[in-house]
Amino acid sequence: MGYYTAKVKWVDVVDTPKGQKEKKVTETYLIDAMSVTEAEAKVVKDFEGYNFDFEVTGVNESRIVKIID
């Protein structure tokens, strides 16, 4: 197995004193997977059930070798 990073984008609606405002959010996730395809599938499965549209904009192999607890 290896580690992959995935970038996920979505639009968040936040309340401000002047009303609601759309804010574009991009977050990076670290996934333990066998391939890019599996990593993307794990991200999509993790986001199931959320009430907003999201987009996986990229998945890359990470240079991280090991996570030490």
N, CA, C, O and CB atoms as a CASP TS submission, in Angstrom:
PFRMAT TS
TARGET T0000
AUTHOR 0000-0000-0000
METHOD Language model
MODEL 1
PARENT N/A
ATOM      1  N   MET     1       0.845  -1.182   0.000  1.00  0.00           N
ATOM      2  CA  MET     1       0.000   0.000   0.000  1.00  0.00           C
ATOM      3  C   MET     1       0.884   1.236   0.000  1.00  0.00           C
ATOM      4  O   MET     1       2.057   1.183   0.367  1.00  0.00           O
ATOM      5  CB  MET     1      -0.958   0.003   1.218  1.00  0.00           C
ATOM      6  N   GLY     2       0.303   2.333  -0.413  1.00  0.00           N
ATOM      7  CA  GLY     2       1.009   3.600  -0.424  1.00  0.00           C
ATOM      8  C   GLY     2       0.087   4.700   0.057  1.00  0.00           C
ATOM      9  O   GLY     2      -1.077   4.457   0.375  1.00  0.00           O
ATOM     10  N   TYR     3       0.607   5.888   0.107  1.00  0.00           N
ATOM     11  CA  TYR     3      -0.171   7.043   0.542  1.00  0.00           C
ATOM     12  C   TYR     3      -0.382   7.981  -0.635  1.00  0.00           C
ATOM     13  O   TYR     3       0.514   8.201  -1.450  1.00  0.00           O
ATOM     14  CB  TYR     3       0.531   7.779   1.708  1.00  0.00           C
ATOM     15  N   TYR     4      -1.584   8.526  -0.702  1.00  0.00           N
ATOM     16  CA  TYR     4      -1.954   9.442  -1.769  1.00  0.00           C
ATOM     17  C   TYR     4      -2.584  10.682  -1.155  1.00  0.00           C
ATOM     18  O   TYR     4      -3.217  10.610  -0.102  1.00  0.00           O
ATOM     19  CB  TYR     4      -2.923   8.767  -2.775  1.00  0.00           C
ATOM     20  N   THR     5      -2.408  11.825  -1.819  1.00  0.00           N
ATOM     21  CA  THR     5      -3.079  13.046  -1.378  1.00  0.00           C
ATOM     22  C   THR     5      -4.168  13.369  -2.387  1.00  0.00           C
ATOM     23  O   THR     5      -3.977  13.235  -3.596  1.00  0.00           O
ATOM     24  CB  THR     5      -2.071  14.240  -1.229  1.00  0.00           C
ATOM     25  N   ALA     6      -5.296  13.791  -1.876  1.00  0.00           N
ATOM     26  CA  ALA     6      -6.426  14.157  -2.732  1.00  0.00           C
ATOM     27  C   ALA     6      -6.889  15.554  -2.365  1.00  0.00           C
ATOM     28  O   ALA     6      -7.057  15.874  -1.188  1.00  0.00           O
ATOM     29  CB  ALA     6      -7.593  13.137  -2.596  1.00  0.00           C
ATOM     30  N   LYS     7      -7.093  16.381  -3.376  1.00  0.00           N
ATOM     31  CA  LYS     7      -7.644  17.719  -3.171  1.00  0.00           C
ATOM     32  C   LYS     7      -9.128  17.678  -3.479  1.00  0.00           C
ATOM     33  O   LYS     7      -9.550  17.179  -4.522  1.00  0.00           O
ATOM     34  CB  LYS     7      -6.920  18.777  -4.058  1.00  0.00           C
ATOM     35  N   VAL     8      -9.911  18.213  -2.552  1.00  0.00           N
ATOM     36  CA  VAL     8     -11.373  18.222  -2.691  1.00  0.00           C
ATOM     37  C   VAL     8     -11.848  19.661  -2.571  1.00  0.00           C
ATOM     38  O   VAL     8     -11.461  20.381  -1.650  1.00  0.00           O
ATOM     39  CB  VAL     8     -12.062  17.308  -1.611  1.00  0.00           C
ATOM     40  N   LYS     9     -12.703  20.079  -3.524  1.00  0.00           N
ATOM     41  CA  LYS     9     -13.255  21.439  -3.524  1.00  0.00           C
ATOM     42  C   LYS     9     -14.772  21.388  -3.381  1.00  0.00           C
ATOM     43  O   LYS     9     -15.433  20.475  -3.877  1.00  0.00           O
ATOM     44  CB  LYS     9     -12.862  22.193  -4.820  1.00  0.00           C
ATOM     45  N   TRP    10     -15.303  22.393  -2.690  1.00  0.00           N
ATOM     46  CA  TRP    10     -16.748  22.586  -2.607  1.00  0.00           C
ATOM     47  C   TRP    10     -17.008  24.034  -2.235  1.00  0.00           C
ATOM     48  O   TRP    10     -16.093  24.774  -1.874  1.00  0.00           O
ATOM     49  CB  TRP    10     -17.399  21.611  -1.571  1.00  0.00           C
ATOM     50  N   VAL    11     -18.280  24.427  -2.330  1.00  0.00           N
ATOM     51  CA  VAL    11     -18.684  25.784  -1.987  1.00  0.00           C
ATOM     52  C   VAL    11     -19.456  25.715  -0.675  1.00  0.00           C
ATOM     53  O   VAL    11     -20.431  24.974  -0.553  1.00  0.00           O
ATOM     54  CB  VAL    11     -19.548  26.438  -3.127  1.00  0.00           C
ATOM     55  N   ASP    12     -19.007  26.499   0.305  1.00  0.00           N
ATOM     56  CA  ASP    12     -19.646  26.558   1.624  1.00  0.00           C
ATOM     57  C   ASP    12     -20.404  27.878   1.728  1.00  0.00           C
ATOM     58  O   ASP    12     -19.927  28.911   1.260  1.00  0.00           O
ATOM     59  CB  ASP    12     -18.589  26.423   2.782  1.00  0.00           C
ATOM     60  N   VAL    13     -21.563  27.842   2.331  1.00  0.00           N
ATOM     61  CA  VAL    13     -22.347  29.058   2.548  1.00  0.00           C
ATOM     62  C   VAL    13     -22.169  29.465   4.006  1.00  0.00           C
ATOM     63  O   VAL    13     -22.502  28.707   4.916  1.00  0.00           O
ATOM     64  CB  VAL    13     -23.868  28.842   2.195  1.00  0.00           C
ATOM     65  N   VAL    14     -21.639  30.674   4.218  1.00  0.00           N
ATOM     66  CA  VAL    14     -21.394  31.160   5.574  1.00  0.00           C
ATOM     67  C   VAL    14     -22.252  32.392   5.840  1.00  0.00           C
ATOM     68  O   VAL    14     -22.544  33.176   4.937  1.00  0.00           O
ATOM     69  CB  VAL    14     -19.893  31.487   5.780  1.00  0.00           C
ATOM     70  N   ASP    15     -22.642  32.541   7.089  1.00  0.00           N
ATOM     71  CA  ASP    15     -23.427  33.707   7.495  1.00  0.00           C
ATOM     72  C   ASP    15     -22.494  34.864   7.823  1.00  0.00           C
ATOM     73  O   ASP    15     -21.489  34.682   8.509  1.00  0.00           O
ATOM     74  CB  ASP    15     -24.326  33.373   8.710  1.00  0.00           C
ATOM     75  N   THR    16     -22.826  36.043   7.337  1.00  0.00           N
ATOM     76  CA  THR    16     -22.082  37.263   7.644  1.00  0.00           C
ATOM     77  C   THR    16     -23.088  38.293   8.139  1.00  0.00           C
ATOM     78  O   THR    16     -24.294  38.098   7.990  1.00  0.00           O
ATOM     79  CB  THR    16     -21.283  37.794   6.390  1.00  0.00           C
ATOM     80  N   PRO    17     -22.615  39.376   8.719  1.00  0.00           N
ATOM     81  CA  PRO    17     -23.553  40.419   9.164  1.00  0.00           C
ATOM     82  C   PRO    17     -24.408  40.974   8.026  1.00  0.00           C
ATOM     83  O   PRO    17     -25.501  41.486   8.266  1.00  0.00           O
ATOM     84  CB  PRO    17     -22.787  41.554   9.816  1.00  0.00           C
ATOM     85  N   LYS    18     -23.919  40.875   6.799  1.00  0.00           N
ATOM     86  CA  LYS    18     -24.665  41.391   5.645  1.00  0.00           C
ATOM     87  C   LYS    18     -25.471  40.304   4.939  1.00  0.00           C
ATOM     88  O   LYS    18     -26.022  40.551   3.866  1.00  0.00           O
ATOM     89  CB  LYS    18     -23.710  42.037   4.657  1.00  0.00           C
ATOM     90  N   GLY    19     -25.550  39.123   5.509  1.00  0.00           N
ATOM     91  CA  GLY    19     -26.295  38.029   4.898  1.00  0.00           C
ATOM     92  C   GLY    19     -25.400  36.832   4.652  1.00  0.00           C
ATOM     93  O   GLY    19     -24.347  36.699   5.275  1.00  0.00           O
ATOM     94  N   GLN    20     -25.809  35.972   3.758  1.00  0.00           N
ATOM     95  CA  GLN    20     -25.021  34.785   3.468  1.00  0.00           C
ATOM     96  C   GLN    20     -24.057  35.049   2.315  1.00  0.00           C
ATOM     97  O   GLN    20     -24.321  35.840   1.410  1.00  0.00           O
ATOM     98  CB  GLN    20     -25.937  33.600   3.139  1.00  0.00           C
ATOM     99  N   LYS    21     -22.925  34.346   2.395  1.00  0.00           N
ATOM    100  CA  LYS    21     -21.881  34.509   1.388  1.00  0.00           C
ATOM    101  C   LYS    21     -21.348  33.128   1.020  1.00  0.00           C
ATOM    102  O   LYS    21     -21.184  32.266   1.884  1.00  0.00           O
ATOM    103  CB  LYS    21     -20.732  35.437   1.906  1.00  0.00           C
ATOM    104  N   GLU    22     -21.080  32.927  -0.262  1.00  0.00           N
ATOM    105  CA  GLU    22     -20.486  31.667  -0.704  1.00  0.00           C
ATOM    106  C   GLU    22     -18.972  31.745  -0.569  1.00  0.00           C
ATOM    107  O   GLU    22     -18.351  32.731  -0.963  1.00  0.00           O
ATOM    108  CB  GLU    22     -20.887  31.347  -2.166  1.00  0.00           C
ATOM    109  N   LYS    23     -18.393  30.701  -0.011  1.00  0.00           N
ATOM    110  CA  LYS    23     -16.951  30.641   0.188  1.00  0.00           C
ATOM    111  C   LYS    23     -16.447  29.350  -0.450  1.00  0.00           C
ATOM    112  O   LYS    23     -16.941  28.265  -0.145  1.00  0.00           O
ATOM    113  CB  LYS    23     -16.576  30.711   1.713  1.00  0.00           C
ATOM    114  N   LYS    24     -15.464  29.473  -1.335  1.00  0.00           N
ATOM    115  CA  LYS    24     -14.881  28.292  -1.964  1.00  0.00           C
ATOM    116  C   LYS    24     -13.878  27.664  -0.996  1.00  0.00           C
ATOM    117  O   LYS    24     -13.014  28.348  -0.448  1.00  0.00           O
ATOM    118  CB  LYS    24     -14.195  28.656  -3.320  1.00  0.00           C
ATOM    119  N   VAL    25     -14.007  26.366  -0.798  1.00  0.00           N
ATOM    120  CA  VAL    25     -13.163  25.632   0.146  1.00  0.00           C
ATOM    121  C   VAL    25     -12.388  24.562  -0.618  1.00  0.00           C
ATOM    122  O   VAL    25     -12.959  23.841  -1.436  1.00  0.00           O
ATOM    123  CB  VAL    25     -14.018  24.991   1.291  1.00  0.00           C
ATOM    124  N   THR    26     -11.095  24.462  -0.352  1.00  0.00           N
ATOM    125  CA  THR    26     -10.262  23.389  -0.888  1.00  0.00           C
ATOM    126  C   THR    26      -9.503  22.774   0.271  1.00  0.00           C
ATOM    127  O   THR    26      -8.827  23.472   1.026  1.00  0.00           O
ATOM    128  CB  THR    26      -9.283  23.912  -1.994  1.00  0.00           C
ATOM    129  N   GLU    27      -9.619  21.459   0.407  1.00  0.00           N
ATOM    130  CA  GLU    27      -8.905  20.753   1.471  1.00  0.00           C
ATOM    131  C   GLU    27      -8.129  19.597   0.864  1.00  0.00           C
ATOM    132  O   GLU    27      -8.505  19.055  -0.176  1.00  0.00           O
ATOM    133  CB  GLU    27      -9.885  20.243   2.567  1.00  0.00           C
ATOM    134  N   THR    28      -7.039  19.227   1.529  1.00  0.00           N
ATOM    135  CA  THR    28      -6.200  18.118   1.084  1.00  0.00           C
ATOM    136  C   THR    28      -6.301  16.990   2.100  1.00  0.00           C
ATOM    137  O   THR    28      -6.207  17.212   3.307  1.00  0.00           O
ATOM    138  CB  THR    28      -4.721  18.569   0.899  1.00  0.00           C
ATOM    139  N   TYR    29      -6.495  15.770   1.592  1.00  0.00           N
ATOM    140  CA  TYR    29      -6.645  14.599   2.436  1.00  0.00           C
ATOM    141  C   TYR    29      -5.551  13.595   2.115  1.00  0.00           C
ATOM    142  O   TYR    29      -5.112  13.495   0.969  1.00  0.00           O
ATOM    143  CB  TYR    29      -8.034  13.967   2.256  1.00  0.00           C
ATOM    144  N   LEU    30      -5.110  12.853   3.119  1.00  0.00           N
ATOM    145  CA  LEU    30      -4.124  11.792   2.960  1.00  0.00           C
ATOM    146  C   LEU    30      -4.857  10.465   3.017  1.00  0.00           C
ATOM    147  O   LEU    30      -5.595  10.196   3.965  1.00  0.00           O
ATOM    148  CB  LEU    30      -3.008  11.872   4.054  1.00  0.00           C
ATOM    149  N   ILE    31      -4.652   9.625   1.991  1.00  0.00           N
ATOM    150  CA  ILE    31      -5.379   8.368   1.893  1.00  0.00           C
ATOM    151  C   ILE    31      -4.398   7.213   1.759  1.00  0.00           C
ATOM    152  O   ILE    31      -3.420   7.300   1.017  1.00  0.00           O
ATOM    153  CB  ILE    31      -6.354   8.390   0.701  1.00  0.00           C
ATOM    154  N   ASP    32      -4.666   6.137   2.480  1.00  0.00           N
ATOM    155  CA  ASP    32      -3.887   4.910   2.379  1.00  0.00           C
ATOM    156  C   ASP    32      -4.593   4.029   1.359  1.00  0.00           C
ATOM    157  O   ASP    32      -5.701   3.555   1.609  1.00  0.00           O
ATOM    158  CB  ASP    32      -3.740   4.184   3.777  1.00  0.00           C
ATOM    159  N   ALA    33      -3.951   3.804   0.194  1.00  0.00           N
ATOM    160  CA  ALA    33      -4.598   3.053  -0.883  1.00  0.00           C
ATOM    161  C   ALA    33      -3.554   2.352  -1.741  1.00  0.00           C
ATOM    162  O   ALA    33      -2.350   2.570  -1.600  1.00  0.00           O
ATOM    163  CB  ALA    33      -5.466   3.983  -1.753  1.00  0.00           C
ATOM    164  N   MET    34      -4.060   1.498  -2.640  1.00  0.00           N
ATOM    165  CA  MET    34      -3.188   0.750  -3.549  1.00  0.00           C
ATOM    166  C   MET    34      -2.960   1.493  -4.871  1.00  0.00           C
ATOM    167  O   MET    34      -1.971   1.249  -5.562  1.00  0.00           O
ATOM    168  CB  MET    34      -3.787  -0.627  -3.828  1.00  0.00           C
ATOM    169  N   SER    35      -3.888   2.408  -5.220  1.00  0.00           N
ATOM    170  CA  SER    35      -3.779   3.114  -6.495  1.00  0.00           C
ATOM    171  C   SER    35      -4.494   4.459  -6.408  1.00  0.00           C
ATOM    172  O   SER    35      -5.208   4.747  -5.447  1.00  0.00           O
ATOM    173  CB  SER    35      -4.366   2.263  -7.646  1.00  0.00           C
ATOM    174  N   VAL    36      -4.280   5.273  -7.441  1.00  0.00           N
ATOM    175  CA  VAL    36      -4.962   6.563  -7.528  1.00  0.00           C
ATOM    176  C   VAL    36      -6.470   6.349  -7.586  1.00  0.00           C
ATOM    177  O   VAL    36      -7.230   7.068  -6.937  1.00  0.00           O
ATOM    178  CB  VAL    36      -4.480   7.359  -8.765  1.00  0.00           C
ATOM    179  N   THR    37      -6.896   5.370  -8.355  1.00  0.00           N
ATOM    180  CA  THR    37      -8.327   5.081  -8.499  1.00  0.00           C
ATOM    181  C   THR    37      -8.953   4.692  -7.174  1.00  0.00           C
ATOM    182  O   THR    37     -10.044   5.154  -6.842  1.00  0.00           O
ATOM    183  CB  THR    37      -8.545   3.971  -9.518  1.00  0.00           C
ATOM    184  N   GLU    38      -8.269   3.843  -6.412  1.00  0.00           N
ATOM    185  CA  GLU    38      -8.789   3.430  -5.108  1.00  0.00           C
ATOM    186  C   GLU    38      -8.830   4.609  -4.142  1.00  0.00           C
ATOM    187  O   GLU    38      -9.776   4.745  -3.367  1.00  0.00           O
ATOM    188  CB  GLU    38      -7.935   2.296  -4.522  1.00  0.00           C
ATOM    189  N   ALA    39      -7.810   5.457  -4.185  1.00  0.00           N
ATOM    190  CA  ALA    39      -7.775   6.625  -3.308  1.00  0.00           C
ATOM    191  C   ALA    39      -8.952   7.549  -3.601  1.00  0.00           C
ATOM    192  O   ALA    39      -9.612   8.025  -2.676  1.00  0.00           O
ATOM    193  CB  ALA    39      -6.448   7.384  -3.471  1.00  0.00           C
ATOM    194  N   GLU    40      -9.220   7.807  -4.879  1.00  0.00           N
ATOM    195  CA  GLU    40     -10.347   8.668  -5.240  1.00  0.00           C
ATOM    196  C   GLU    40     -11.669   8.039  -4.805  1.00  0.00           C
ATOM    197  O   GLU    40     -12.551   8.738  -4.305  1.00  0.00           O
ATOM    198  CB  GLU    40     -10.359   8.931  -6.757  1.00  0.00           C
ATOM    199  N   ALA    41     -11.811   6.737  -4.988  1.00  0.00           N
ATOM    200  CA  ALA    41     -13.036   6.048  -4.578  1.00  0.00           C
ATOM    201  C   ALA    41     -13.247   6.154  -3.070  1.00  0.00           C
ATOM    202  O   ALA    41     -14.379   6.317  -2.615  1.00  0.00           O
ATOM    203  CB  ALA    41     -12.987   4.573  -5.001  1.00  0.00           C
ATOM    204  N   LYS    42     -12.175   6.063  -2.297  1.00  0.00           N
ATOM    205  CA  LYS    42     -12.292   6.186  -0.840  1.00  0.00           C
ATOM    206  C   LYS    42     -12.739   7.592  -0.436  1.00  0.00           C
ATOM    207  O   LYS    42     -13.522   7.750   0.501  1.00  0.00           O
ATOM    208  CB  LYS    42     -10.951   5.849  -0.166  1.00  0.00           C
ATOM    209  N   VAL    43     -12.245   8.609  -1.139  1.00  0.00           N
ATOM    210  CA  VAL    43     -12.650   9.986  -0.838  1.00  0.00           C
ATOM    211  C   VAL    43     -14.132  10.162  -1.155  1.00  0.00           C
ATOM    212  O   VAL    43     -14.880  10.706  -0.344  1.00  0.00           O
ATOM    213  CB  VAL    43     -11.793  11.008  -1.643  1.00  0.00           C
ATOM    214  N   VAL    44     -14.553   9.709  -2.321  1.00  0.00           N
ATOM    215  CA  VAL    44     -15.962   9.838  -2.718  1.00  0.00           C
ATOM    216  C   VAL    44     -16.865   9.117  -1.717  1.00  0.00           C
ATOM    217  O   VAL    44     -17.909   9.644  -1.333  1.00  0.00           O
ATOM    218  CB  VAL    44     -16.183   9.270  -4.145  1.00  0.00           C
ATOM    219  N   LYS    45     -16.469   7.922  -1.295  1.00  0.00           N
ATOM    220  CA  LYS    45     -17.266   7.179  -0.312  1.00  0.00           C
ATOM    221  C   LYS    45     -17.335   7.924   1.019  1.00  0.00           C
ATOM    222  O   LYS    45     -18.381   7.938   1.667  1.00  0.00           O
ATOM    223  CB  LYS    45     -16.678   5.776  -0.097  1.00  0.00           C
ATOM    224  N   ASP    46     -16.230   8.542   1.427  1.00  0.00           N
ATOM    225  CA  ASP    46     -16.195   9.275   2.689  1.00  0.00           C
ATOM    226  C   ASP    46     -17.130  10.488   2.665  1.00  0.00           C
ATOM    227  O   ASP    46     -17.694  10.859   3.694  1.00  0.00           O
ATOM    228  CB  ASP    46     -14.769   9.723   2.994  1.00  0.00           C
ATOM    229  N   PHE    47     -17.292  11.103   1.489  1.00  0.00           N
ATOM    230  CA  PHE    47     -18.131  12.296   1.378  1.00  0.00           C
ATOM    231  C   PHE    47     -19.596  11.967   1.115  1.00  0.00           C
ATOM    232  O   PHE    47     -20.423  12.877   1.068  1.00  0.00           O
ATOM    233  CB  PHE    47     -17.612  13.186   0.277  1.00  0.00           C
ATOM    234  N   GLU    48     -19.938  10.697   0.944  1.00  0.00           N
ATOM    235  CA  GLU    48     -21.341  10.329   0.733  1.00  0.00           C
ATOM    236  C   GLU    48     -22.174  10.750   1.941  1.00  0.00           C
ATOM    237  O   GLU    48     -21.737  10.632   3.086  1.00  0.00           O
ATOM    238  CB  GLU    48     -21.480   8.803   0.484  1.00  0.00           C
ATOM    239  N   GLY    49     -23.370  11.238   1.666  1.00  0.00           N
ATOM    240  CA  GLY    49     -24.258  11.619   2.747  1.00  0.00           C
ATOM    241  C   GLY    49     -24.205  13.100   3.089  1.00  0.00           C
ATOM    242  O   GLY    49     -25.081  13.602   3.794  1.00  0.00           O
ATOM    243  N   TYR    50     -23.194  13.803   2.602  1.00  0.00           N
ATOM    244  CA  TYR    50     -23.145  15.249   2.831  1.00  0.00           C
ATOM    245  C   TYR    50     -24.130  15.930   1.891  1.00  0.00           C
ATOM    246  O   TYR    50     -24.371  15.454   0.782  1.00  0.00           O
ATOM    247  CB  TYR    50     -21.703  15.807   2.621  1.00  0.00           C
ATOM    248  N   ASN    51     -24.694  17.041   2.337  1.00  0.00           N
ATOM    249  CA  ASN    51     -25.723  17.738   1.564  1.00  0.00           C
ATOM    250  C   ASN    51     -25.148  18.854   0.707  1.00  0.00           C
ATOM    251  O   ASN    51     -25.778  19.903   0.572  1.00  0.00           O
ATOM    252  CB  ASN    51     -26.771  18.303   2.491  1.00  0.00           C
ATOM    253  N   PHE    52     -23.974  18.660   0.126  1.00  0.00           N
ATOM    254  CA  PHE    52     -23.403  19.656  -0.768  1.00  0.00           C
ATOM    255  C   PHE    52     -22.626  18.950  -1.868  1.00  0.00           C
ATOM    256  O   PHE    52     -22.187  17.811  -1.713  1.00  0.00           O
ATOM    257  CB  PHE    52     -22.492  20.641   0.005  1.00  0.00           C
ATOM    258  N   ASP    53     -22.470  19.654  -2.981  1.00  0.00           N
ATOM    259  CA  ASP    53     -21.711  19.108  -4.099  1.00  0.00           C
ATOM    260  C   ASP    53     -20.227  19.329  -3.845  1.00  0.00           C
ATOM    261  O   ASP    53     -19.823  20.376  -3.339  1.00  0.00           O
ATOM    262  CB  ASP    53     -22.145  19.758  -5.441  1.00  0.00           C
ATOM    263  N   PHE    54     -19.430  18.348  -4.194  1.00  0.00           N
ATOM    264  CA  PHE    54     -17.989  18.452  -4.042  1.00  0.00           C
ATOM    265  C   PHE    54     -17.326  17.899  -5.291  1.00  0.00           C
ATOM    266  O   PHE    54     -17.956  17.208  -6.092  1.00  0.00           O
ATOM    267  CB  PHE    54     -17.502  17.702  -2.776  1.00  0.00           C
ATOM    268  N   GLU    55     -16.060  18.209  -5.445  1.00  0.00           N
ATOM    269  CA  GLU    55     -15.315  17.730  -6.594  1.00  0.00           C
ATOM    270  C   GLU    55     -13.918  17.312  -6.148  1.00  0.00           C
ATOM    271  O   GLU    55     -13.222  18.078  -5.482  1.00  0.00           O
ATOM    272  CB  GLU    55     -15.242  18.812  -7.695  1.00  0.00           C
ATOM    273  N   VAL    56     -13.512  16.114  -6.510  1.00  0.00           N
ATOM    274  CA  VAL    56     -12.144  15.673  -6.277  1.00  0.00           C
ATOM    275  C   VAL    56     -11.345  16.223  -7.453  1.00  0.00           C
ATOM    276  O   VAL    56     -11.498  15.754  -8.581  1.00  0.00           O
ATOM    277  CB  VAL    56     -12.025  14.079  -6.153  1.00  0.00           C
ATOM    278  N   THR    57     -10.494  17.215  -7.196  1.00  0.00           N
ATOM    279  CA  THR    57      -9.801  17.903  -8.281  1.00  0.00           C
ATOM    280  C   THR    57      -8.448  17.296  -8.619  1.00  0.00           C
ATOM    281  O   THR    57      -7.864  17.616  -9.654  1.00  0.00           O
ATOM    282  CB  THR    57      -9.620  19.342  -7.928  1.00  0.00           C
ATOM    283  N   GLY    58      -7.949  16.425  -7.754  1.00  0.00           N
ATOM    284  CA  GLY    58      -6.680  15.789  -8.068  1.00  0.00           C
ATOM    285  C   GLY    58      -6.288  14.773  -7.025  1.00  0.00           C
ATOM    286  O   GLY    58      -6.571  14.939  -5.839  1.00  0.00           O
ATOM    287  N   VAL    59      -5.627  13.703  -7.481  1.00  0.00           N
ATOM    288  CA  VAL    59      -5.086  12.686  -6.586  1.00  0.00           C
ATOM    289  C   VAL    59      -3.662  12.413  -7.039  1.00  0.00           C
ATOM    290  O   VAL    59      -3.420  12.122  -8.210  1.00  0.00           O
ATOM    291  CB  VAL    59      -5.961  11.370  -6.592  1.00  0.00           C
ATOM    292  N   ASN    60      -2.722  12.507  -6.110  1.00  0.00           N
ATOM    293  CA  ASN    60      -1.316  12.286  -6.421  1.00  0.00           C
ATOM    294  C   ASN    60      -0.690  11.341  -5.416  1.00  0.00           C
ATOM    295  O   ASN    60      -1.104  11.276  -4.259  1.00  0.00           O
ATOM    296  CB  ASN    60      -0.556  13.608  -6.447  1.00  0.00           C
ATOM    297  N   GLU    61       0.307  10.615  -5.872  1.00  0.00           N
ATOM    298  CA  GLU    61       1.057   9.757  -4.962  1.00  0.00           C
ATOM    299  C   GLU    61       1.855  10.636  -4.017  1.00  0.00           C
ATOM    300  O   GLU    61       2.504  11.593  -4.442  1.00  0.00           O
ATOM    301  CB  GLU    61       1.991   8.784  -5.741  1.00  0.00           C
ATOM    302  N   SER    62       1.805  10.311  -2.742  1.00  0.00           N
ATOM    303  CA  SER    62       2.513  11.079  -1.730  1.00  0.00           C
ATOM    304  C   SER    62       3.933  10.559  -1.562  1.00  0.00           C
ATOM    305  O   SER    62       4.214   9.391  -1.828  1.00  0.00           O
ATOM    306  CB  SER    62       1.765  11.029  -0.396  1.00  0.00           C
ATOM    307  N   ARG    63       4.818  11.432  -1.121  1.00  0.00           N
ATOM    308  CA  ARG    63       6.179  11.033  -0.832  1.00  0.00           C
ATOM    309  C   ARG    63       6.317  10.501   0.593  1.00  0.00           C
ATOM    310  O   ARG    63       7.406  10.106   1.010  1.00  0.00           O
ATOM    311  CB  ARG    63       7.119  12.201  -1.050  1.00  0.00           C
ATOM    312  N   ILE    64       5.220  10.494   1.328  1.00  0.00           N
ATOM    313  CA  ILE    64       5.228   9.970   2.689  1.00  0.00           C
ATOM    314  C   ILE    64       5.423   8.467   2.614  1.00  0.00           C
ATOM    315  O   ILE    64       4.726   7.779   1.869  1.00  0.00           O
ATOM    316  CB  ILE    64       3.913  10.329   3.449  1.00  0.00           C
ATOM    317  N   VAL    65       6.363   7.965   3.381  1.00  0.00           N
ATOM    318  CA  VAL    65       6.699   6.545   3.365  1.00  0.00           C
ATOM    319  C   VAL    65       5.966   5.782   4.446  1.00  0.00           C
ATOM    320  O   VAL    65       5.514   4.659   4.222  1.00  0.00           O
ATOM    321  CB  VAL    65       8.188   6.357   3.527  1.00  0.00           C
ATOM    322  N   LYS    66       5.844   6.392   5.630  1.00  0.00           N
ATOM    323  CA  LYS    66       5.282   5.690   6.773  1.00  0.00           C
ATOM    324  C   LYS    66       4.725   6.700   7.762  1.00  0.00           C
ATOM    325  O   LYS    66       5.277   7.785   7.945  1.00  0.00           O
ATOM    326  CB  LYS    66       6.341   4.792   7.447  1.00  0.00           C
ATOM    327  N   ILE    67       3.625   6.325   8.395  1.00  0.00           N
ATOM    328  CA  ILE    67       3.066   7.130   9.477  1.00  0.00           C
ATOM    329  C   ILE    67       3.411   6.428  10.776  1.00  0.00           C
ATOM    330  O   ILE    67       3.075   5.261  10.974  1.00  0.00           O
ATOM    331  CB  ILE    67       1.510   7.327   9.322  1.00  0.00           C
ATOM    332  N   ILE    68       4.080   7.147  11.656  1.00  0.00           N
ATOM    333  CA  ILE    68       4.505   6.570  12.932  1.00  0.00           C
ATOM    334  C   ILE    68       3.613   7.132  14.021  1.00  0.00           C
ATOM    335  O   ILE    68       3.533   8.348  14.196  1.00  0.00           O
ATOM    336  CB  ILE    68       6.013   6.871  13.228  1.00  0.00           C
ATOM    337  N   ASP    69       2.942   6.258  14.755  1.00  0.00           N
ATOM    338  CA  ASP    69       2.067   6.688  15.864  1.00  0.00           C
ATOM    339  C   ASP    69       2.865   6.945  17.110  1.00  0.00           C
ATOM    340  O   ASP    69       2.301   7.313  18.140  1.00  0.00           O
ATOM    341  CB  ASP    69       0.991   5.643  16.152  1.00  0.00           C
TER
END
